[in-house]
């Protein structure tokens, strides 16, 4: 499975591609990483267009199976949150247009998957990403390491998420069958109660 990890942002957007081991193994290998930068004083539409053009090119070049994006969460800086959300929307749109599934992971999920600690700092995440991918140099800036961490996180969480989805589907199917049996039993009971009354009339 090849995953394109995206750490969304308008000023800096991290992109990282990782190959996961077949059948959900823990081995991961580095493919590519970069950071897309846009000018802060450029019009918003221009910045989103520039970001989208690079993401679209990466999707076409590396042909990922899935795109993993950091889930936007509340911050004190509303402007930063808005920019992150807008960048995430562009990425999700381009992935959907390419027919790719999009998975969203929270920062704590990514940190826990990569370091074992949901509150790990950026230096710890970068160090673990460098080690896990066998890179000779640490990816810089932190946005690059975060994008690779997202891709690694999805490689490891995807099998569990698939099992959970299958379990939900089985549970829903069992619930549908149970409701169907209850409805059939209620209909039969109603028929038995109504039969004698019809004979008397």
C-alpha positions as CSV (number, residue, x, y, z in Angstrom):
1,X,0.0,0.0,0.0
2,X,1.4,3.4,-1.0
3,X,0.2,6.3,1.2
4,X,0.5,10.1,0.5
5,X,0.6,11.8,3.8
6,X,-0.4,15.5,3.9
7,X,0.3,17.9,6.7
8,X,-2.0,20.7,5.5
9,X,-1.2,24.4,5.7
10,X,-1.2,27.4,3.5
11,X,2.2,28.8,4.3
12,X,3.8,25.4,4.5
13,X,2.2,22.1,3.5
14,X,4.1,18.9,4.1
15,X,3.9,16.0,1.6
16,X,5.3,12.6,2.2
17,X,5.0,9.3,0.4
18,X,5.6,6.0,2.1
19,X,5.2,2.4,1.0
20,X,3.7,0.0,3.6
21,X,4.4,-3.7,3.9
22,X,1.9,-6.0,2.3
23,X,-0.8,-7.6,4.5
24,X,-0.5,-4.9,7.1
25,X,3.1,-5.6,8.3
26,X,5.0,-3.0,10.3
27,X,7.8,-2.4,7.7
28,X,7.6,0.9,5.9
29,X,9.9,2.4,3.3
30,X,10.5,6.0,2.3
31,X,9.6,7.2,-1.2
32,X,9.5,11.0,-1.3
33,X,9.0,14.1,0.8
34,X,8.7,17.8,0.2
35,X,7.1,21.0,1.6
36,X,4.9,23.2,-0.5
37,X,5.3,26.9,0.3
38,X,3.0,29.8,-0.7
39,X,3.5,33.5,-0.2
40,X,1.6,34.9,2.7
41,X,0.6,38.1,1.0
42,X,-0.7,36.4,-2.1
43,X,-4.5,36.2,-2.6
44,X,-6.1,33.2,-0.9
45,X,-7.4,31.7,-4.2
46,X,-3.9,31.9,-5.7
47,X,-2.3,30.2,-2.7
48,X,-4.9,27.4,-2.8
49,X,-4.4,27.0,-6.6
50,X,-0.6,26.7,-6.2
51,X,-1.0,24.2,-3.4
52,X,-3.5,22.2,-5.4
53,X,-1.3,22.1,-8.5
54,X,1.6,20.5,-6.5
55,X,-0.7,18.0,-4.8
56,X,-2.3,17.0,-8.1
57,X,1.2,16.5,-9.6
58,X,2.3,14.3,-6.7
59,X,-0.9,12.2,-7.0
60,X,-0.1,11.7,-10.7
61,X,3.6,11.0,-10.2
62,X,3.6,8.7,-7.2
63,X,0.1,7.1,-7.7
64,X,-0.8,6.5,-4.0
65,X,-3.5,4.1,-3.0
66,X,-4.8,6.4,-0.3
67,X,-4.3,10.0,0.9
68,X,-3.8,10.5,4.7
69,X,-4.5,14.0,6.0
70,X,-4.1,15.5,9.4
71,X,-7.5,16.2,10.9
72,X,-8.0,19.9,11.7
73,X,-8.5,20.6,15.4
74,X,-9.2,23.7,17.4
75,X,-6.4,26.1,18.0
76,X,-6.1,29.5,19.5
77,X,-5.3,31.1,16.2
78,X,-8.5,31.1,14.2
79,X,-6.8,32.3,11.1
80,X,-4.4,29.4,11.2
81,X,-7.2,26.9,11.6
82,X,-9.1,28.4,8.6
83,X,-6.0,28.1,6.4
84,X,-5.4,24.5,7.5
85,X,-9.1,23.6,6.8
86,X,-9.0,25.3,3.4
87,X,-5.8,23.4,2.5
88,X,-7.3,20.1,3.7
89,X,-10.4,20.7,1.6
90,X,-8.3,21.2,-1.5
91,X,-6.4,18.0,-0.9
92,X,-9.6,16.0,-0.2
93,X,-11.2,17.3,-3.4
94,X,-8.2,16.4,-5.5
95,X,-7.9,12.9,-4.0
96,X,-11.7,12.3,-4.6
97,X,-11.3,13.5,-8.2
98,X,-8.5,11.0,-8.6
99,X,-10.7,8.3,-7.2
100,X,-8.6,7.9,-4.0
101,X,-9.9,7.4,-0.5
102,X,-9.0,10.0,2.1
103,X,-8.3,9.1,5.7
104,X,-8.1,11.7,8.4
105,X,-5.9,11.2,11.5
106,X,-5.7,13.5,14.6
107,X,-2.2,14.7,15.7
108,X,-2.4,12.6,18.8
109,X,-3.2,9.4,16.8
110,X,-0.2,10.1,14.5
111,X,2.1,10.7,17.5
112,X,0.9,7.7,19.3
113,X,1.4,5.5,16.3
114,X,4.9,6.7,15.5
115,X,6.3,7.3,19.0
116,X,4.0,5.4,21.3
117,X,3.1,8.7,23.0
118,X,0.2,10.8,22.0
119,X,1.8,14.0,23.4
120,X,5.2,13.5,21.8
121,X,7.1,16.7,20.7
122,X,8.0,17.5,17.1
123,X,11.7,16.5,17.7
124,X,10.7,13.1,19.0
125,X,8.3,12.6,16.0
126,X,11.1,13.6,13.6
127,X,13.6,11.3,15.2
128,X,11.3,8.3,15.1
129,X,10.3,9.0,11.4
130,X,14.0,9.2,10.5
131,X,14.7,5.9,12.3
132,X,11.6,4.0,11.0
133,X,12.3,5.0,7.4
134,X,16.0,4.4,7.6
135,X,16.8,8.0,6.4
136,X,20.3,9.2,6.4
137,X,19.1,12.7,7.3
138,X,16.2,13.9,9.3
139,X,13.4,15.4,7.1
140,X,13.2,19.2,7.6
141,X,11.2,21.3,8.4
142,X,8.9,19.7,10.8
143,X,6.0,19.8,8.3
144,X,8.0,17.3,6.1
145,X,8.4,14.9,9.1
146,X,4.8,15.3,10.0
147,X,3.7,14.3,6.5
148,X,5.8,11.2,6.6
149,X,4.5,10.4,10.1
150,X,0.9,10.7,8.8
151,X,1.7,8.2,6.0
152,X,3.3,5.8,8.5
153,X,0.4,6.1,10.9
154,X,-2.1,5.2,8.1
155,X,0.0,2.2,7.0
156,X,-0.2,0.8,10.5
157,X,-3.7,1.9,11.4
158,X,-5.4,0.9,8.1
159,X,-5.7,-2.9,8.8
160,X,-7.3,-2.1,12.2
161,X,-9.6,0.5,10.6
162,X,-10.6,-2.0,7.9
163,X,-11.4,-4.6,10.6
164,X,-13.5,-2.1,12.5
165,X,-15.4,-1.2,9.3
166,X,-16.0,-4.9,8.6
167,X,-17.2,-5.4,12.2
168,X,-19.6,-2.5,11.9
169,X,-21.0,-3.9,8.6
170,X,-21.5,-7.3,10.2
171,X,-23.1,-5.7,13.2
172,X,-25.4,-3.7,11.0
173,X,-26.3,-6.7,8.9
174,X,-27.1,-8.7,12.1
175,X,-29.3,-5.9,13.3
176,X,-31.2,-5.8,10.0
177,X,-31.8,-9.5,10.2
178,X,-32.9,-9.3,13.8
179,X,-35.4,-6.5,13.0
180,X,-36.7,-8.5,10.0
181,X,-37.3,-11.5,12.2
182,X,-39.0,-9.4,14.8
183,X,-41.2,-7.8,12.2
184,X,-42.1,-11.2,10.7
185,X,-42.9,-12.6,14.2
186,X,-45.1,-9.6,15.0
187,X,-46.9,-10.1,11.7
188,X,-47.5,-13.7,12.3
189,X,-48.8,-13.0,15.8
190,X,-51.1,-10.3,14.4
191,X,-52.4,-12.8,11.9
192,X,-53.2,-15.4,14.5
193,X,-55.0,-12.8,16.7
194,X,-57.1,-11.6,13.7
195,X,-58.0,-15.1,12.3
196,X,-60.7,-16.1,14.8
197,X,-62.3,-12.7,14.7
198,X,-62.7,-12.9,11.0
199,X,-64.3,-16.4,11.3
200,X,-66.9,-15.1,13.8
201,X,-67.9,-12.3,11.5
